[in-house]
Amino acid sequence: MNARLAAEDAAQLIIDEELIRRFNKSGPRYTSYPSADRFQASFGALDYHQALKRRAALLEAGQAAPLSLYVHIPFCASLCYYCACNKVITKNKGQGGEYIRYLQRELQLASQHMPAGQSLRQLHFGGGTPTFLNNAELTQLMDILRAGFVFEDGAELGIEIDPRTVSHNSMAQLAALGFNRTSFGVQDFDAAVQQAVHRIQPYAMVQEAMQAARENGFSSINVDLIYGLPKQNLGSFDATISQVLELMPDRIALYNYAHLPQRFKPQRRILEADLPSAEERLQIFLLSLRRLTEAGYVYIGLDHFARPDDSLSQALRDHRLHRNFQGYTTSAECDLLALGASSIGLIGDAYVQAQRELPQYYAMLDAGVLPVEKGFHFSRDEKLRRTVIQHIMCARPLDFAAFGQAWQIDFSAYFAPELARLQSYQDMDLIQLDAQGLRITARGRMFVRAVAMEFDAFLHQATQATYSRLI
């Protein structure tokens, strides 16, 4: 790694254990604002039609945002006990072909309300397990998408991969289909932990899959880790971090396991007595944070790290970082067309979420109706707050005058209550706040969610959601 860049970025983060303990509370992750628990069931297919038509009009006028596409593949061949994703556990490989037919139908219905041949800047396959689909099915799906869109030169095509489901040949096939970014679900290399969560994948298996990705030209490789899993301890996770550093991924996501067996049935198979204590979980997190930054990885925000020469690190330095449903990204905000059960999209000023359950998803498409379960059409105030929260979550400075001019408001007057509440954050040296603007400090980088929450107008309203811990 570039030592100068590593030193430059390491200086932008101060790890304060006392403050981490103080901010050990829950809150939204702000991959969207409002957060998905605020979406409304009254938002239906007709609202989605209108959002697509408004985008078509903006596109004709040359004013539409760039377009990205998310495709959700819900199937998994086996159950990981920690998982809270929307998935369908099945050994029946025939379900993949049927699901592709419904994805095509969903795209056809959406295409009735938008012009053909739109340029596509980003594509992401998530799950579930996208590589549950075989090579022929993945090829068929990509042919469908390429028939409907024009992929921009340099477009980012990402896919989430379960290392147990790929070989060197299948990685070559993914590259041939145009995928250039991937994320491997590792979670933990310790054998006892893997046994406890029902996900056995030895280090050598992951190493081979990552090597195949590199040999086939993937330009960015991410590794997902989870701390707080059963049977984990400080020593075992330290060993996992060492093995991950040997693999040298471009990016690392370090997630905090949320044990919510009352909401997620698979987690009921985890013995609570096997979970690390709250104190040990905190020490595992602090150890991981220190080890990754000492190894030269840049703390991007929340649970994301990247090598100093990675485009995410450059975007952080240049204040070009953005955040969306896939986490942190280098691309300026795109409209997001989402396909598949439970997928969430953003079209103009509307969020759209598809039916979560496959039977309902299929039934609506059989009836010729876009399978909308809920959504949200946000007001000017909500859009304004969304932009402020985006700046804070990405540690981008807020210039009150420039922001006020862009939105035709007096920022300090409009947000007077919020700015008053932020004084305590200034006292803790988490932000620099004056009449000109707001900036996240090196000490405050880890607490951006807490700062952003001060601008969230929904938090005083009841919700059934259980938010994750801020740290």
N, C-alpha and C positions, 0 to 999 in steps of 0.2 A: 504494500500500500504506500501511497505518497505520504511520507512522514510529516511534511509541512502541513498538508491538508488535514491530516489526522489531528495534529496538535492544535490547529486553528479551530476545528470543530469541537474538540474535547473541551476547549476553554469556554464554549458557549453553554455548557451544562454544569450546574452545581448540584451535587447530591446532598440533600439535607434530610437526614434520617428523622429528626424531630418533627419537621414539617410533614414528612411522609406519614408519620403516625397521626398527626393532627388532621390530615385530610383523608383519613381512612373511612370515607363515606361513599355512598352510591350516587350515580348520576348518569345521564345519557352519554353515549359515545359520539353523538353528533356526526354520524355519517349522513344524516339528513337533519334538517330543521323545518318543520316540527319533526320530532322523532316518530318512528313508525307506530308506536302505541297511540298516537293522536290521530291516525288516519281514520276516516269516517266511512261507515258502511253505506251511507246515503250516496256516496260517490260511486257511480256505476258506469256501464259501458257507454251510455250516451255522453257522459262527461269526458270519457276517454276519447270518443270520436271528436268532440269539440276541441280538445287539446291538440289532437293530431292535425285538425284542420287549421287551427291557429298557427301551428308550426309551418304548415304548407304555405300559408300566406306570407309568413315572415321569410321563408326560404325564397319565395318568388321575388320578394323585395330585397333580397340579399342581406337580411338582418337576422337570420336564424343562427343559433349556436351550432357548433360542430356536432356531429352525431356519433355516439358510441352505442354498442350493443352488448347486452348481457343475456346469456342463455343458461338456464338452470336445468341440470340433469340430476334428478332426485335419487337415482338408484344406487344402492350399495349392496355388494355381495355378502357382507357380514356386518354385524353391529358393533360399533365402538361405544362402550358404556358411557363415556363422558359426553357424547355428542348431543348438541342442542339444535342441530341444523334440521331443516325440513328434508326428510329422506324417506325412501321406500326400501326396506330390506327384502331382497329377493335373489334367488338363484336362477330364476327364469330369465334367461338372456333374451327370450323372444319379446320381452316388454320394451326393449330398446327400440326395435323397429317400429312398434306401434306408437311409441311416444314421439318419434321423429315425424310420423305422419301428422300427429296433432300439432306439433310445433310448426310444421309447414302450413297447416290450416290457420293457426293463430296469426302467422305472418301474412297470409293472404288476406285475412279479415282486416288487419291493421293497415295493409297496403292500399285498401280501398279509400283510405282517408289521407294518404300522403303520396307525393310524386314518386315515380319509379326512378331507380338508378341513383339514389342519394349517395353521397360520399360518406364513407365510414372511417372514422379516425381510430377507434379502439374496438376490440372484441374480447370478451372474457367468457370462458366456460367455467361455471362453478357447480357445486353440488352439495350433498351427494358425492358421487364419484363420476366425473365426466368420462374417465377411461373405462367405465362399465361398458360403454359402447365399444363394439369391435372396430377394427380398421375400416371395414366396408361401410359401417353405419356412420362413423365420423366423416368419411369421405362424402357420403350421401348428404349429410347435414351441411357440410361446408359447401358443397355444390349448390344446395338450396340457397344458402346465404349469399354466395357470390353471384347467383342469378338475380338476387334482389337488390344488391348494393354494389357500389364501386369502392373497393378498398383503396384508401389513399396510399401513396408511396410512403414507406416508413411507418405504416400503421402498426400499432401495438396489438398483437394477438396473443392473449394469455390463456392458460389452462391450468386448473388445479389437478394435481396428480397424487394418487395413492401409490407409493412405490411398489406395493404388492401386485399391482395390476399392469405393470409395463415391462417391456424387454428392450434390448437395443434396437430390434426391428421396429417395435411400435413407436419408440422415440423418433426413429428416422422417418416413420410415416407421419407423425405429428409435424415434424419440421417440413416435410414435403407439402403438407397441407397449408403451411404458412405460419404456424405457431412459432413465436420467437421468444416468449416469456413463459415461465412456469413456476409453480409453487408446489413444493413437496410437503405433505403432512408427515412430520416426524414425531412431534409431541415429546418423546423421551426415548432414549436408547437403553435404559435399564431394563433387564429381562423381567424382573419382578413387577415393575410398573406396567410393562407391556402386557404381562399376564393378567394383572388386576383390571386393566381397561379393555381386555379382549382385542388387542391389536399387536400382533407379533410381526415385527419387521426388523431383522438384525441390521447392524451397522453396515455390513458388507453389501446387503441388498440396496440400501439407500445410496451408498457410495457408487455402486455400479450404475444405478439409475441416473445419478447426477453426472457421472462421467459420460454416459450415453447422451445426456442433454447437451453437454459441452461439445462433444465430438460432432453433434448434429447441428451446431451453430446457434443454440439458444443464447440470446444476448443477456438475459437476466434470469437468475435462479434464486428463488426465495425458499426459505425453510421455516415452517411453523413449529413452534415449541409451546408447550403448556406447562405452567407450574401450578402446584397445588393438587396434583393427581394423587390417587392412593399409592401407598408404598414409597412415595418420594421422600427423600431427606436431603439435607444440605450436601452431603458427600456424593450421593448418587447423581444429583443434578449437576454438581460441579464436573463430574466425569462426562455427563452428556454434553455440557458446554464445551469441554475440551475436544470431544469428538466432532461437534459441529464446527468448531474453529479449524479443525483439520480439513474439513470439507470445503471451507472458504466460500460459502454462498455469497451472492451479491447483496442479498437482503435477508433479514431475520425478523420474524414476528414472534414476540414473546407474550403469550396470552395468559391471563389469570383464569384458572378454572373456577366456574361458578357452580356450586353443587346445589341444584334445585330439583330434587327428586319428585317434589309435589307437582312440578310442571312438566318435567321430562322423564318419561317412564324408564328409558334405558339406564338412567342414573340410579335407579332403585337397586340395581345389581352391584353397586359399589358400596362396600362396607364403610360406614362413617368412621369407624374405629381405625381404618387404614389411612384416613386422610391426615396430612400434616397439620399440626396446630397452627393457629393464626400467627403466632410468633415465628414458627419455623417457616411458614409460607413467606412472611415478610423477609426473613433472612435469605431465603432462596432467591427472592426477587432482587434484593440488594446485591447479593453475590453475582447474579447474572448481569445486572446493570454494570457493575464495576468491571467484570471480566470482559464483557463485550466492548465497552468503551476503551479499556486498557489495550485491547487487541486492535484498536483503531477504528472500530465501527462507530458511525455517527448516530447519535440519538435523534431520530426524525421527529418523534412525538408519540405519546401514548405507549404503544407496545411495538413500535417499528424502529428498526435499525438498518443502516445501509453502509456499505463501504464508502470511503470518502470520495472515490472517483465515480460513484454511481450517480445516475441522473437525479435521483431523489435528494441526495446530499447537495448537489449543485443547485437544485431548485430551492432547497432550504436556505442556502447561502444567498441566493439571488432574490429571495422573497417571492418566488413563483410557485410555491408549494400549494396544492389544492387537496381537497378531501371529498370523497364520494362513498358510495356503498361498498366499494372494494377496499377502502382505506385511503392511504395517502397516494397521491398521483402527481405527475409532473405536468399533466395537461390542464390547460385552462378549462373552465367548466363547460361540459358538453351536455346536450340533451342525451338521455339514456333510454333507448328502446329496450324493453325487457321482454323476454319470451320464456315460457315454461311455468309450471306450477310454483306458486309462492314468490315468483320473481317480482322485484320492485323496480319501476322505471321512473324517470323524471322527464316530462315533456313540457317545456316552457315553464308555466307557473303551476304545474300539477304533478303530484306524485300518484303513481298507479301501482297497486299490488294485485297480482293474479290470485285466483283461488288456490288455497294451500293443498287441499286434498285432491288426489287424482280423479276420483269419480266425479266430483263436481266440476273440475277443470275440463274433463272429457265431455261431460254432459252439456255444458254451455257451448263448447265448440261444435258438438253435434247439432245443436239448435241454431248454429250460425251466429252466435253472440260472442263477442270478445269476453274472455273469462275473468272479468274484474270482480274481486272480492271487496275491495275498499280502496280509498284513495284520499287525496287532500288537494283542494284548490286554495292556494294561499293568497292572502291579501297583500296589499302594498307594505303594510307594517310588518307582516311575517316575512316577506321577501327582504325587507330592509334588515331585520334582525338576523335573518339567515346569512346575509352577507357579512355582518359584523362578527357573527359566531365563526364563520369560515376564516376570517382574518385571524381571530384569536387562536383557533384550533391549529392553524398552520404557522403560528408565531410570526405573522406578517404585521408590520407596524400599521396602526390606524392613524391617518392624518385627518383630523376633524374637519379642517377647511376643505380639503379635496373631497372627502366623503360627503360633506354637506352640500357642496356645489353639485356633485353628481346626482344627489337625491333631492336637491332643493329643500334642505332642512337646515336648521341650526342644531348641529350635533349635540352640543353641550346642553341646550335647552330640551331637546327631544328626549335625551337619555339622562336627564338630571338625576332621577332616583337611582338609576343604575350606577352612574359615576360616583354618587355619594356613597353607595355601598362598597365601591371598589377602593375606598380610602384605606380600609384595613389591609388590603392586598399590597398597597403601596407601602404601608408601614412594615410589612413583612419582607419587603424588597422582592416581591413576585412580579410587580409591574412598575413601569415608570409612567406616571400620569401627570399631565399638566394641561394648560389651556390649548396647547397645540395638538396633543394626541396621546395615544396609548401605545406602549411597547412592552412586550413580554421580556423579562430579564433572564439571565442565565439561571438564576435560582428559581424562576417561575416556570421554566420550560416543562417541568413535570406536572404542573398544576393548571394547565390550560383549560381542562374541563371545568374546574371550579370557577375560573374567571368567566368562561363562556356561559355558565349557568346563570350568572347574574343578569344576562340579557334574554333569558328564556322566559317568555310571558306565560308559558303553559305549566310551569312547575308547581304553581299554587293550585292547579286543578287536579282532581283525583284521577288516578290511572290504575289499571290492574297490572301494569308492567312492573317487573322487578329489574332495576337497573344494576349494572355491574359496578364494582368498586372503582373509585377514581384512580387508584394506584394498584 
